[in-house]
Amino acid sequence: MRRSDKLKLGTFVYTFGYNPAGWLHPGCDVNGANDFRHLLKVAQISEAAKFDFMFMADSPAAAVGDPEALCRMPTKMNRFEPMTLLSALAVSTSHLGLVATASTSYYEPFNLARIFASIDHLSGGRACWNVVTSDHDETGYNFNREGLDPHALRYERGKEFVDVMFGLWDSYEPDALKLDRESGIYYDKEKLHTLDHKGKHFQVRGPLNIAASPQGRPVIAQAGGSEAGIELAAETAEVVFSLASNLERSQAFYATLKDRMAKYGRGPDELKVMPGAVINVGRTESEAREKVRYLADKLHPDAGRQMLAEFLEADLSGVPLDEPFPKDRLPATPKGSKALFDELTSFVMKGHTVGELIRLYSEKHTGNGITGTPALVADFMEEWFEGRAADGFIVMCPTLPSALEDFTELVVPELRRRGLFRDDYEGTTLRANLGLPTPENRYARARRQKGEAVGAA
């Protein structure tokens, strides 16, 4: 049966686009990394097209690797701190959701809860936290660690971190502010609550010194594909970013994740699965393929080798481009995204040379590169949406803002013609536009339940 809801869309933002050679494209502002106007334009294009949100990917460290390669890859080497950027975008937009990555490994819960609550108020209820535990050694060296903590420890800390954040965001009940000038009472003292959390990783007294979020609490996003990541998502996430490379595997992931939510008392509509898809669209297929070829030709081999080495967590220094990928250099267990690692190793196992893999990744990425006409891109999205493999998509533009403009001008009208995407925003908050419920404050719920019990008696 055809779905009655509409698919959701978000813009994935690396400063110059998802392709490492994107900054070389004339459709990018080469000065954009430190120019707010560049990213504001990306936000304005997204909002004009009625996208649900823009997502700022981030890592709190410069990339590590071959200097000859890194000087050709500016994405991780020169970028805004995302919370600062979201604050600026919050007062420069009106409906677009604002998503940023922040690691549970390198923040403290009180700081991050206060920051996101502030952004949510500044934006009128459009903030979203992408929960990560971090997946690259270089981040740890900036935070009193020798590389990454073990995977299990990162997720254990991450789980407690999220619990504390939720508790802090509930500090004020929604109607706690009385603002009564006659009595001189600003807030109801019975509706402000101290958390007093004492756990294995954190001791946080609270309360949070900012009123309840306009949307109950900021929306929670996550991208983990490991067993621990899926479990955390089933319990806490409201948007899950995934891969868009295989329909059958994505349908299985979608079903597994949504089915698992029941044990946490959550319904399947309380979470949106949104795979990332790299889109190259043209008015004709040849025009779209020319866009792919242009960037593949621009990608320097050193940058391509660095890109593969990062995603596959393998040292590729000294490996000739015309030799097969050295499979013995692959780690037995990846530190980062297992789902992404598995997709990439499936390419490696086919026996491609390093040069062929670089070209293949530039063109198809992890198999999620969609190249073609607006109808072809819309066909792909419709099949995944109606086939319960996705509730929407993260549009990963190879270049910004030019590829985003192509998508909004060519694909969005086709999606609307098919009745798949909104004509206008449903509300003013990110929750309203995603169709997510407002979480009930724990103290307000206890008060309500107590009242209902008294009434029943």
Backbone torsions as a table, in degrees:
resi	resn	phi	psi	omega
1	MET	NA	138.6	-177.9
2	ARG	-66.5	139.3	-179.7
3	ARG	-68.1	146.3	179.7
4	SER	-94.0	-15.9	179.9
5	ASP	-87.9	175.6	179.1
6	LYS	-107.6	150.3	177.6
7	LEU	-75.0	154.8	-178.0
8	LYS	-103.7	150.3	-179.9
9	LEU	-134.1	137.0	174.2
10	GLY	-132.8	151.8	176.9
11	THR	-98.6	121.5	174.7
12	PHE	-83.1	130.1	-173.3
13	VAL	-121.5	105.5	150.4
14	TYR	-97.7	148.4	-168.8
15	THR	-49.0	-47.9	-174.7
16	PHE	-105.0	2.3	-177.7
17	GLY	117.9	169.9	-173.2
18	TYR	-74.1	-30.6	-179.8
19	ASN	-75.3	132.4	-178.8
20	PRO	-59.5	-22.3	177.7
21	ALA	-92.3	6.2	-176.2
22	GLY	-57.3	-34.7	-177.0
23	TRP	-67.0	-16.3	178.3
24	LEU	-83.6	-10.4	-176.7
25	HIS	-77.8	138.7	-179.8
26	PRO	-65.1	-15.8	177.6
27	GLY	-81.5	4.2	176.8
28	CYS	-110.5	150.0	173.6
29	ASP	-88.9	109.9	-175.7
30	VAL	-63.1	-19.6	177.1
31	ASN	-92.5	5.0	-168.1
32	GLY	-68.5	-19.9	-175.4
33	ALA	-60.2	-33.0	-178.1
34	ASN	-118.5	18.4	-179.7
35	ASP	-115.9	109.7	-177.8
36	PHE	-56.5	-31.6	-176.9
37	ARG	-62.2	-31.3	179.2
38	HIS	-63.9	-50.2	-178.2
39	LEU	-75.3	-28.4	173.1
40	LEU	-63.4	-38.0	177.8
41	LYS	-63.5	-40.9	176.3
42	VAL	-59.7	-43.5	178.6
43	ALA	-63.6	-42.6	-178.0
44	GLN	-66.8	-38.3	176.4
45	ILE	-64.2	-43.9	179.6
46	SER	-63.1	-43.4	-178.0
47	GLU	-70.1	-39.0	178.5
48	ALA	-62.3	-31.0	178.7
49	ALA	-85.8	-0.9	179.2
50	LYS	69.9	32.2	172.5
51	PHE	-62.9	153.3	178.2
52	ASP	-71.0	-41.7	-175.8
53	PHE	-161.1	167.3	165.0
54	MET	-117.1	141.4	-171.8
55	PHE	-117.3	116.4	179.2
56	MET	-90.5	103.6	174.2
57	ALA	-72.3	148.0	-176.6
58	ASP	-155.7	156.5	170.2
59	SER	-142.9	130.4	-177.2
60	PRO	-81.8	47.6	179.3
61	ALA	-163.9	149.1	169.3
62	ALA	-71.5	152.9	178.2
63	ALA	-67.0	155.0	178.3
64	VAL	-119.8	137.4	179.2
65	GLY	160.9	-152.7	-178.2
66	ASP	-67.4	118.0	-179.6
67	PRO	-58.0	-33.5	178.9
68	GLU	-64.8	-30.3	178.0
69	ALA	-82.3	-45.2	-174.0
70	LEU	-63.6	-31.5	179.3
71	CYS	-70.4	-7.8	176.3
72	ARG	-104.2	0.8	-173.4
73	MET	-129.7	86.8	-171.2
74	PRO	-77.1	-11.7	-168.8
75	THR	-53.1	-52.3	-177.9
76	LYS	-89.5	-4.7	-173.7
77	MET	-96.4	-14.9	-177.4
78	ASN	-156.0	98.3	-176.2
79	ARG	-152.2	154.3	176.2
80	PHE	-68.5	148.6	167.1
81	GLU	-69.1	127.3	-166.4
82	PRO	-67.6	-33.5	-178.3
83	MET	-67.8	-39.3	176.3
84	THR	-62.5	-43.8	-179.6
85	LEU	-63.9	-44.1	-179.6
86	LEU	-62.3	-35.1	178.1
87	SER	-62.8	-40.9	178.2
88	ALA	-68.0	-42.0	179.5
89	LEU	-67.9	-29.5	-178.4
90	ALA	-60.3	-37.0	-177.7
91	VAL	-95.7	4.9	-179.8
92	SER	-114.9	-0.2	179.0
93	THR	-132.9	170.6	-176.3
94	SER	-126.9	-26.6	-175.3
95	HIS	-130.1	-22.4	-174.0
96	LEU	-69.1	130.6	173.9
97	GLY	-67.5	149.9	-174.7
98	LEU	-125.1	111.6	-173.6
99	VAL	-115.3	135.3	176.7
100	ALA	-139.2	148.1	175.7
101	THR	-84.8	134.3	172.9
102	ALA	-145.8	131.2	-171.9
103	SER	-87.6	134.0	175.0
104	THR	-71.0	-11.2	-179.9
105	SER	-82.4	-21.3	-170.3
106	TYR	-128.3	2.8	171.0
107	TYR	-109.5	171.0	166.0
108	GLU	-107.0	144.2	-175.0
109	PRO	-56.9	-41.3	-176.3
110	PHE	-63.2	-46.0	179.5
111	ASN	-57.9	-48.8	-174.3
112	LEU	-70.4	-37.4	176.9
113	ALA	-61.1	-40.7	-179.6
114	ARG	-68.9	-41.1	179.7
115	ILE	-62.6	-50.2	-177.6
116	PHE	-67.8	-35.8	175.9
117	ALA	-63.0	-38.9	178.7
118	SER	-64.4	-44.7	178.9
119	ILE	-63.8	-36.8	179.3
120	ASP	-64.6	-39.8	176.9
121	HIS	-69.2	-43.9	-179.9
122	LEU	-59.1	-35.0	-175.8
123	SER	-93.4	-5.1	-177.6
124	GLY	75.3	28.0	175.4
125	GLY	98.1	43.7	-177.1
126	ARG	-128.0	17.1	-176.5
127	ALA	-88.7	148.5	178.1
128	CYS	-145.6	132.8	178.9
129	TRP	-102.1	120.0	172.0
130	ASN	-88.1	107.6	-174.5
131	VAL	-79.8	122.3	174.8
132	VAL	-133.9	159.6	174.8
133	THR	-108.1	1.8	-177.2
134	SER	76.1	151.3	-173.6
135	ASP	-143.7	18.0	177.7
136	HIS	-131.8	137.0	-177.9
137	ASP	-56.4	-35.6	-173.0
138	GLU	-62.4	-23.7	178.8
139	THR	-67.4	-41.6	-177.3
140	GLY	-60.8	-34.2	-177.6
141	TYR	-67.0	-14.5	176.8
142	ASN	-92.4	-3.1	-173.8
143	PHE	-136.6	50.7	173.0
144	ASN	60.8	29.6	179.1
145	ARG	-131.3	157.0	174.0
146	GLU	-96.1	79.0	-176.5
147	GLY	82.8	-157.2	-176.8
148	LEU	-82.6	146.4	166.8
149	ASP	-69.2	158.4	177.9
150	PRO	-57.3	149.8	-175.7
151	HIS	-53.7	-49.0	-177.2
152	ALA	-62.2	-39.5	179.7
153	LEU	-67.5	-40.3	178.6
154	ARG	-60.9	-42.0	-179.5
155	TYR	-73.8	-33.0	175.6
156	GLU	-62.9	-46.8	176.7
157	ARG	-63.7	-42.0	-179.0
158	GLY	-61.2	-40.7	179.2
159	LYS	-62.3	-46.5	179.6
160	GLU	-66.8	-37.0	178.6
161	PHE	-57.8	-48.7	-179.9
162	VAL	-63.1	-41.9	178.0
163	ASP	-57.7	-43.4	-179.8
164	VAL	-66.7	-41.9	178.1
165	MET	-57.6	-47.0	179.8
166	PHE	-60.7	-41.2	179.1
167	GLY	-64.4	-41.1	178.7
168	LEU	-66.8	-40.2	179.2
169	TRP	-65.8	-17.7	176.7
170	ASP	-91.3	4.9	-175.3
171	SER	-51.8	-51.7	176.5
172	TYR	-94.5	130.3	169.5
173	GLU	-69.5	154.9	-173.2
174	PRO	-56.3	-32.6	-177.3
175	ASP	-106.4	26.5	-175.3
176	ALA	-70.3	-31.4	-176.9
177	LEU	-76.4	117.0	179.1
178	LYS	-90.6	-36.0	177.0
179	LEU	52.2	40.9	-174.3
180	ASP	-95.6	102.7	-177.8
181	ARG	-70.7	-31.9	-178.4
182	GLU	-64.3	-46.4	-179.4
183	SER	-85.6	-17.3	-176.6
184	GLY	77.7	16.4	-179.7
185	ILE	-97.4	117.9	179.9
186	TYR	-84.2	-44.0	178.7
187	TYR	-139.6	156.8	178.7
188	ASP	-77.5	114.1	-175.9
189	LYS	-62.8	-21.7	178.2
190	GLU	-78.2	-9.5	-176.1
191	LYS	-116.3	21.0	170.5
192	LEU	-120.1	127.0	-167.6
193	HIS	-125.5	135.7	175.4
194	THR	-86.3	134.6	-174.9
195	LEU	-78.4	-46.2	-177.9
196	ASP	52.5	51.2	178.7
197	HIS	-84.3	129.9	173.4
198	LYS	-133.8	102.9	-177.2
199	GLY	-123.5	-167.1	-178.1
200	LYS	-68.9	-37.4	-173.7
201	HIS	-108.3	-22.3	-173.2
202	PHE	-138.2	144.8	166.7
203	GLN	-124.5	114.0	-174.2
204	VAL	-134.6	115.1	-179.0
205	ARG	-77.7	-50.9	-173.0
206	GLY	76.3	-170.0	-1.4
207	PRO	-78.2	169.4	174.1
208	LEU	-70.8	134.0	-175.4
209	ASN	-95.3	51.6	171.0
210	ILE	-152.1	142.7	-174.7
211	ALA	-64.1	167.5	-177.5
212	ALA	-54.9	142.3	-179.8
213	SER	-60.2	145.1	176.8
214	PRO	-57.2	-24.2	179.9
215	GLN	-115.5	32.4	180.0
216	GLY	83.4	-59.9	167.3
217	ARG	-158.9	158.3	176.7
218	PRO	-56.2	150.7	177.5
219	VAL	-65.2	146.3	-178.6
220	ILE	-109.8	125.4	177.2
221	ALA	-117.3	156.9	179.0
222	GLN	-155.5	157.7	-178.3
223	ALA	-131.2	3.8	-175.4
224	GLY	-65.9	133.6	178.4
225	GLY	-108.7	-1.5	177.8
226	SER	-75.0	170.9	178.5
227	GLU	-60.1	-44.1	178.5
228	ALA	-64.2	-37.5	178.9
229	GLY	-67.0	-41.3	178.3
230	ILE	-63.0	-41.7	-179.2
231	GLU	-65.1	-43.2	178.3
232	LEU	-64.3	-38.4	178.9
233	ALA	-65.9	-42.6	-179.7
234	ALA	-60.9	-33.0	-178.2
235	GLU	-84.1	-37.3	-167.8
236	THR	-126.0	-26.1	-170.4
237	ALA	-76.9	151.5	175.5
238	GLU	-119.5	-17.4	170.8
239	VAL	-135.1	131.1	177.6
240	VAL	-121.9	123.2	176.1
241	PHE	-87.7	133.4	-177.7
242	SER	-140.3	-177.0	178.7
243	LEU	-90.2	152.8	-178.8
244	ALA	-121.9	47.8	-173.5
245	SER	-105.9	-19.7	-176.6
246	ASN	-145.4	119.9	-174.7
247	LEU	-62.9	-48.2	-175.2
248	GLU	-64.6	-44.8	179.0
249	ARG	-64.9	-36.8	179.8
250	SER	-69.2	-36.6	175.8
251	GLN	-63.5	-40.5	179.0
252	ALA	-66.1	-42.5	177.8
253	PHE	-61.8	-45.4	179.9
254	TYR	-57.7	-48.4	-178.0
255	ALA	-67.0	-42.8	-179.7
256	THR	-60.9	-47.9	-177.4
257	LEU	-64.1	-46.0	-177.1
258	LYS	-69.6	-36.8	178.2
259	ASP	-66.0	-35.2	-176.2
260	ARG	-71.5	-19.1	-177.9
261	MET	-65.1	-26.3	-174.6
262	ALA	-60.1	-35.5	-177.6
263	LYS	-69.8	-12.7	175.6
264	TYR	-103.7	14.5	177.8
265	GLY	70.3	27.7	-177.7
266	ARG	-114.7	145.0	175.9
267	GLY	-89.0	155.1	-176.9
268	PRO	-62.2	-24.8	179.9
269	ASP	-78.6	-4.6	179.5
270	GLU	-84.7	8.5	179.3
271	LEU	-145.6	135.4	178.7
272	LYS	-111.9	122.6	176.4
273	VAL	-90.8	121.7	-174.3
274	MET	-131.9	93.2	177.7
275	PRO	-65.7	151.6	173.9
276	GLY	-88.7	133.5	179.7
277	ALA	-132.8	125.4	175.9
278	VAL	-81.4	117.9	-171.8
279	ILE	-111.2	123.4	169.0
280	ASN	-117.9	105.4	-176.0
281	VAL	-116.9	141.7	175.9
282	GLY	-138.8	164.1	177.7
283	ARG	-64.8	-27.0	173.6
284	THR	-127.9	163.8	179.1
285	GLU	-64.8	-38.1	-179.3
286	SER	-66.2	-36.3	177.3
287	GLU	-64.8	-41.3	178.9
288	ALA	-64.9	-42.9	-178.8
289	ARG	-68.1	-30.4	177.1
290	GLU	-66.3	-35.5	177.0
291	LYS	-63.7	-40.2	178.2
292	VAL	-65.8	-46.3	-178.4
293	ARG	-61.0	-40.4	-178.1
294	TYR	-58.0	-48.0	-178.0
295	LEU	-72.3	-35.9	177.7
296	ALA	-63.3	-38.4	178.0
297	ASP	-69.1	-30.9	-178.3
298	LYS	-78.7	-21.1	-176.2
299	LEU	-72.0	115.3	-179.4
300	HIS	-69.3	141.2	-179.4
301	PRO	-55.3	-37.1	178.6
302	ASP	-63.1	-41.9	178.6
303	ALA	-67.1	-38.9	178.3
304	GLY	-63.9	-42.3	179.1
305	ARG	-64.2	-41.4	177.7
306	GLN	-62.9	-40.8	-179.9
307	MET	-61.6	-46.9	177.7
308	LEU	-63.7	-42.9	-178.8
309	ALA	-60.3	-39.1	-179.4
310	GLU	-67.2	-48.6	-176.3
311	PHE	-70.8	-32.5	-178.3
312	LEU	-95.2	0.3	178.0
313	GLU	52.0	45.6	-177.2
314	ALA	-132.7	143.1	176.3
315	ASP	-81.2	114.4	-178.1
316	LEU	-110.1	12.8	-180.0
317	SER	-61.9	133.9	177.8
318	GLY	81.8	-2.1	-179.6
319	VAL	-82.5	119.5	179.0
320	PRO	-63.3	149.6	-178.9
321	LEU	-67.1	-26.4	-175.0
322	ASP	-95.0	13.5	177.3
323	GLU	-111.0	152.3	178.9
324	PRO	-59.8	151.9	178.1
325	PHE	-59.8	131.6	-179.5
326	PRO	-74.5	95.4	-173.9
327	LYS	-62.6	-25.4	-178.8
328	ASP	-69.8	-10.4	178.7
329	ARG	-90.0	-5.5	178.4
330	LEU	-72.2	141.0	177.4
331	PRO	-72.0	150.4	177.3
332	ALA	-66.8	-37.0	179.6
333	THR	-134.6	123.7	-178.6
334	PRO	-73.1	150.0	175.3
335	LYS	-85.3	-26.8	-177.9
336	GLY	-96.0	-146.1	-176.7
337	SER	-64.4	117.2	179.2
338	LYS	-67.3	-39.0	-179.5
339	ALA	-62.5	-45.1	179.0
340	LEU	-65.6	-43.3	179.4
341	PHE	-59.8	-43.5	-179.4
342	ASP	-63.7	-39.5	179.0
343	GLU	-64.0	-44.0	-177.9
344	LEU	-68.9	-40.0	-179.9
345	THR	-66.9	-25.5	176.2
346	SER	-64.6	-31.6	173.5
347	PHE	-68.3	-45.0	-176.6
348	VAL	-59.5	-42.1	-174.3
349	MET	-68.0	-10.1	178.3
350	LYS	-81.5	-4.2	174.2
351	GLY	88.1	16.9	178.5
352	HIS	-65.3	152.3	170.7
353	THR	-73.6	165.9	179.0
354	VAL	-61.4	-41.6	178.9
355	GLY	-62.5	-41.8	178.4
356	GLU	-65.2	-38.4	178.8
357	LEU	-65.5	-38.7	177.8
358	ILE	-62.4	-46.1	179.4
359	ARG	-63.9	-43.6	-179.2
360	LEU	-62.9	-42.7	179.8
361	TYR	-66.8	-39.6	178.8
362	SER	-61.6	-35.2	-176.5
363	GLU	-87.2	-42.7	-172.9
364	LYS	-115.8	-10.7	-178.0
365	HIS	58.0	-127.2	179.6
366	THR	-93.5	32.4	-176.1
367	GLY	91.8	-2.8	-178.0
368	ASN	-99.2	16.8	176.2
369	GLY	-83.4	116.1	-179.1
370	ILE	-107.4	118.7	-176.3
371	THR	-125.8	126.3	177.9
372	GLY	160.9	-159.5	-177.6
373	THR	-80.0	167.3	176.2
374	PRO	-56.1	-38.0	179.9
375	ALA	-65.6	-39.9	179.7
376	LEU	-65.2	-44.4	179.7
377	VAL	-63.9	-42.5	179.0
378	ALA	-65.8	-37.3	176.4
379	ASP	-58.2	-46.6	179.2
380	PHE	-59.0	-49.2	-178.0
381	MET	-65.1	-39.9	179.9
382	GLU	-65.1	-42.4	-179.6
383	GLU	-61.9	-43.9	-179.0
384	TRP	-70.1	-38.4	-179.5
385	PHE	-68.1	-53.0	-178.9
386	GLU	-69.2	-25.8	-179.7
387	GLY	-86.3	9.5	178.3
388	ARG	55.5	44.0	169.4
389	ALA	-107.6	-12.4	-177.0
390	ALA	-159.4	150.0	170.7
391	ASP	-102.0	-4.3	-179.4
392	GLY	169.6	-168.1	-174.2
393	PHE	-143.3	146.0	166.9
394	ILE	-91.3	114.6	-178.0
395	VAL	-83.0	112.3	-176.3
396	MET	-100.8	94.4	-173.8
397	CYS	-77.7	128.3	178.5
398	PRO	-59.9	-33.6	177.7
399	THR	-133.6	149.4	176.8
400	LEU	-130.6	133.7	6.7
401	PRO	-94.8	0.1	-168.4
402	SER	-60.9	-44.9	-178.5
403	ALA	-69.9	-29.5	175.5
404	LEU	-68.2	-40.8	176.4
405	GLU	-62.0	-41.4	177.2
406	ASP	-58.9	-45.7	-177.6
407	PHE	-64.9	-46.1	-176.6
408	THR	-69.6	-30.8	-179.1
409	GLU	-82.7	-28.7	-173.6
410	LEU	-107.6	-43.6	-173.5
411	VAL	-88.7	-43.6	-176.7
412	VAL	-56.3	-44.9	176.7
413	PRO	-59.9	-34.8	178.8
414	GLU	-69.4	-39.6	176.5
415	LEU	-63.1	-39.2	178.5
416	ARG	-68.4	-38.9	179.0
417	ARG	-59.9	-32.0	179.5
418	ARG	-87.5	0.8	-180.0
419	GLY	74.1	22.7	-175.3
420	LEU	-95.9	-19.8	-173.9
421	PHE	-134.8	148.8	-174.5
422	ARG	-61.3	154.5	169.5
423	ASP	-91.3	-28.2	180.0
424	ASP	-152.5	163.8	179.3
425	TYR	-66.9	144.2	178.9
426	GLU	-80.0	-26.7	-177.4
427	GLY	-155.0	-166.1	-178.1
428	THR	-105.6	-14.9	179.1
429	THR	-103.4	159.7	177.7
430	LEU	-64.0	-39.3	178.1
431	ARG	-58.9	-44.8	-178.8
432	ALA	-62.4	-41.5	-177.3
433	ASN	-73.6	-31.6	177.0
434	LEU	-81.6	-11.6	-177.4
435	GLY	75.4	33.7	-179.1
436	LEU	-102.3	143.8	178.3
437	PRO	-72.6	155.9	173.4
438	THR	-82.5	121.9	-179.0
439	PRO	-65.7	139.9	-179.1
440	GLU	-81.0	130.9	176.1
441	ASN	-57.2	132.9	-174.3
442	ARG	-60.9	-35.5	-178.4
443	TYR	-77.7	-36.8	175.3
444	ALA	-65.6	-37.2	177.4
445	ARG	-64.3	-44.3	179.1
446	ALA	-63.0	-38.9	178.0
447	ARG	-64.4	-42.7	179.3
448	ARG	-63.8	-45.8	-178.2
449	GLN	-63.8	-37.2	177.3
450	LYS	-64.6	-41.7	178.6
451	GLY	-64.8	-39.4	178.9
452	GLU	-65.9	-38.3	178.8
453	ALA	-65.7	-40.8	177.8
454	VAL	-64.8	-41.3	179.0
455	GLY	-63.8	-38.5	-179.3
456	ALA	-67.7	-32.8	-179.5
457	ALA	-73.0	NA	NA
